[in-house]
Amino acid sequence: MNAPHLNLHGIWAIYRFEMARGLRTLWQSLVTPVLTTSLYFIVFGGAIGSRMQEVGGVSYGSFIVPGLIMLSLLTQSIANASIGIYFPKFTGTIYELLSAPVSAMEMVIGYVGAATTKSVIIGLIILATAACFVPLQIAHPFAMLTFLLLTAVTFSLFGFIIGVWANGFEQLNFVPALLITPLTFLGGAFYSIDMLPQPWRTFSLFNPVVYLISGFRWSFFDKGDVAIGISLAVTAGFLVACLAVIAWIFRTGWRMKN
């Protein structure tokens, strides 16, 4: 029997189309996160940093960099992937895509791959912007890139699910605006959860974003709110859960064929 092989041409066609769509909105895709990051440093670094010099031995300006990157990475990954799969549903071209000689796995690789690429680029741009404001040292560069990529892939898969679920453009913004952004702000993006009194510190451990930010911050400063192994396990578990949901979507055709 011949071993199954990927339709690389189909994957490349989807990936190239999504990347081209991103280039058409290059201005807001790149300039917006740079301006937002600069404002965060002016507001948080200036107002709060002047009163709270260090957190765990790390200057406050440097401490918030991983949280800023994660905030943009999560929202951008979800937004890029969700609009990518929702737009064919909105225009009706999803049926052409489903009837094309492209498997479900190849379709997901194309859309999620493009969303991941754009999100990682934005994350690196924010990192470069942050380096203009505060001195940065990355204790574990390989771990930082691995965590950046793993998080982008995971939340791009989550965004793909949201794009399939959404019945309108307002629903595309529902989960990022009312769930992901609040969880990120409450997940230690701008503070350490060790600073919280009980029982709020214990409650914070039920927030999955805490583990993402903690693991990413560990790659910078060799310290985090939770053990790096637990952070990786939580991220990998969410990735597997997203893959299982997407497999079910294509197996049943839920909101793809009706």
Secondary structure, 3 states (H helix, E strand, C coil): CCCCCCCHHHHHHHHHHHHHHHHHCHHHHHHHHHHHHHHHHHHHHHHHCCCCCEECCEEHHHHCHHHHHHHHHHHHHHHHHHHHHHHHHHHCCHHHHHHCCCCHHHHHHHHHHHHHHHHHHHHHHHHHHHHCCCCCCCCCHHHHHHHHHHHHHHHHHHHHHHHHHCCCHHHHHHHHHHHHHHHHHCCCCCCCHHHCCCCHHHHHCCCHHHHHHHHHHHHHHCCCCCCHHHHHHHHHHHHHHHHHHHHHHHHHCCCCCC
